[in-house]
Amino acid sequence: MSEVKMQYSVVENMSKMLEVAADFAESNHNKLMQVVAAIQSNDEKGLIGDAAAEYYFDQLKTKFDSLIKNCRDMSGDVLGAVKAIRDGDTTASTRFAG
C-alpha cells in the first residue's frame, strides 16, 4: 500500500472554500426567493412573472438546494479526511514509542 501524504493546511483551506461556496450559493438562493416572492405578490405579475416563478420552482430551486448540500457535504468529507489522516499519524507515531 502506498503512503498517503497530505498538506493539512491546503486541504483545510479547501474545506473552508467549499463552505464559502455553499454560503454564497445559499445567499443567492435566498435573494432569488425574495425576487420570486415579490413577483408573486405583485398584483400585476402577468405571464412573465408567472413564468419566472414557475421556472424558479421547477428548475432552479432544486439545483440550488443540491449545490448547497453537496458543497457542505464535501466540506465535511474533506475536513474528515484531514482529521482521520492527521489523527492516524499522531496515533501511529506515539503507539510504538519506546
C-alpha positions as a Markdown table, in Angstrom:
| # | Residue | x | y | z |
|---|---|---|---|---|
| 1 | Met | 0.0 | 0.0 | 0.0 |
| 2 | Ser | 1.4 | 3.4 | -0.9 |
| 3 | Glu | 1.9 | 6.1 | 1.6 |
| 4 | Val | -0.7 | 8.9 | 1.8 |
| 5 | Lys | 0.8 | 12.4 | 2.1 |
| 6 | Met | -1.4 | 15.4 | 2.7 |
| 7 | Gln | -0.6 | 19.1 | 3.3 |
| 8 | Tyr | -3.1 | 19.6 | 6.0 |
| 9 | Ser | -3.4 | 23.4 | 5.7 |
| 10 | Val | -4.1 | 23.2 | 2.0 |
| 11 | Val | -6.8 | 20.6 | 2.4 |
| 12 | Glu | -8.3 | 22.5 | 5.4 |
| 13 | Asn | -8.5 | 25.6 | 3.1 |
| 14 | Met | -10.2 | 23.5 | 0.5 |
| 15 | Ser | -12.8 | 22.6 | 3.1 |
| 16 | Lys | -13.3 | 26.3 | 4.1 |
| 17 | Met | -13.6 | 27.3 | 0.4 |
| 18 | Leu | -16.4 | 24.7 | -0.1 |
| 19 | Glu | -18.2 | 26.2 | 2.9 |
| 20 | Val | -17.8 | 29.7 | 1.4 |
| 21 | Ala | -19.2 | 28.4 | -1.9 |
| 22 | Ala | -22.2 | 26.9 | 0.0 |
| 23 | Asp | -22.8 | 30.2 | 1.9 |
| 24 | Phe | -22.5 | 32.1 | -1.4 |
| 25 | Ala | -25.0 | 29.8 | -3.2 |
| 26 | Glu | -27.3 | 29.9 | -0.2 |
| 27 | Ser | -27.2 | 33.7 | -0.2 |
| 28 | Asn | -28.0 | 33.9 | -3.9 |
| 29 | His | -30.7 | 31.3 | -3.4 |
| 30 | Asn | -32.3 | 33.4 | -0.7 |
| 31 | Lys | -32.1 | 36.6 | -2.8 |
| 32 | Leu | -33.8 | 34.8 | -5.7 |
| 33 | Met | -36.5 | 33.5 | -3.4 |
| 34 | Gln | -37.1 | 37.2 | -2.4 |
| 35 | Val | -37.4 | 38.2 | -6.0 |
| 36 | Val | -39.8 | 35.4 | -6.8 |
| 37 | Ala | -41.9 | 36.3 | -3.7 |
| 38 | Ala | -42.0 | 39.9 | -4.8 |
| 39 | Ile | -43.1 | 38.8 | -8.3 |
| 40 | Gln | -45.8 | 36.6 | -6.9 |
| 41 | Ser | -47.1 | 39.2 | -4.5 |
| 42 | Asn | -47.4 | 41.8 | -7.3 |
| 43 | Asp | -51.0 | 42.2 | -8.4 |
| 44 | Glu | -49.9 | 42.8 | -12.0 |
| 45 | Lys | -47.4 | 39.9 | -12.3 |
| 46 | Gly | -48.9 | 38.6 | -15.5 |
| 47 | Leu | -47.5 | 36.0 | -17.8 |
| 48 | Ile | -43.8 | 36.9 | -17.4 |
| 49 | Gly | -44.0 | 36.9 | -13.6 |
| 50 | Asp | -45.8 | 33.6 | -13.6 |
| 51 | Ala | -43.2 | 32.1 | -15.9 |
| 52 | Ala | -40.3 | 33.4 | -13.8 |
| 53 | Ala | -41.8 | 31.9 | -10.6 |
| 54 | Glu | -42.6 | 28.6 | -12.3 |
| 55 | Tyr | -39.1 | 28.4 | -13.7 |
| 56 | Tyr | -37.5 | 29.1 | -10.4 |
| 57 | Phe | -39.5 | 26.5 | -8.5 |
| 58 | Asp | -39.3 | 23.9 | -11.3 |
| 59 | Gln | -35.6 | 24.3 | -12.3 |
| 60 | Leu | -33.5 | 26.5 | -10.1 |
| 61 | Lys | -34.6 | 25.7 | -6.5 |
| 62 | Thr | -33.7 | 22.0 | -6.7 |
| 63 | Lys | -30.4 | 22.9 | -8.3 |
| 64 | Phe | -29.5 | 25.4 | -5.6 |
| 65 | Asp | -30.6 | 23.0 | -2.9 |
| 66 | Ser | -28.4 | 20.3 | -4.4 |
| 67 | Leu | -25.4 | 22.6 | -4.8 |
| 68 | Ile | -25.6 | 23.9 | -1.3 |
| 69 | Lys | -25.9 | 20.4 | 0.2 |
| 70 | Asn | -23.1 | 19.0 | -2.0 |
| 71 | Cys | -20.7 | 21.8 | -1.0 |
| 72 | Arg | -21.4 | 21.3 | 2.7 |
| 73 | Asp | -21.1 | 17.5 | 2.4 |
| 74 | Met | -17.8 | 17.8 | 0.5 |
| 75 | Ser | -16.5 | 20.3 | 3.0 |
| 76 | Gly | -17.3 | 17.9 | 5.8 |
| 77 | Asp | -15.8 | 15.0 | 4.0 |
| 78 | Val | -12.6 | 16.8 | 3.2 |
| 79 | Leu | -12.2 | 18.0 | 6.8 |
| 80 | Gly | -13.0 | 14.5 | 8.0 |
| 81 | Ala | -10.2 | 13.1 | 5.8 |
| 82 | Val | -7.7 | 15.6 | 7.2 |
| 83 | Lys | -8.7 | 14.7 | 10.8 |
| 84 | Ala | -8.6 | 11.0 | 10.1 |
| 85 | Ile | -5.1 | 11.1 | 8.5 |
| 86 | Arg | -3.7 | 13.6 | 11.0 |
| 87 | Asp | -5.1 | 11.7 | 14.0 |
| 88 | Gly | -4.0 | 8.4 | 12.5 |
| 89 | Asp | -0.5 | 9.8 | 12.0 |
| 90 | Thr | -0.4 | 11.1 | 15.6 |
| 91 | Thr | -1.8 | 7.8 | 17.0 |
| 92 | Ala | 0.6 | 5.7 | 14.9 |
| 93 | Ser | 3.6 | 7.9 | 15.8 |
| 94 | Thr | 3.0 | 7.5 | 19.6 |
| 95 | Arg | 1.7 | 4.0 | 19.6 |
| 96 | Phe | 5.1 | 2.3 | 19.2 |
| 97 | Ala | 7.3 | 4.9 | 21.0 |
| 98 | Gly | 9.5 | 3.3 | 23.5 |
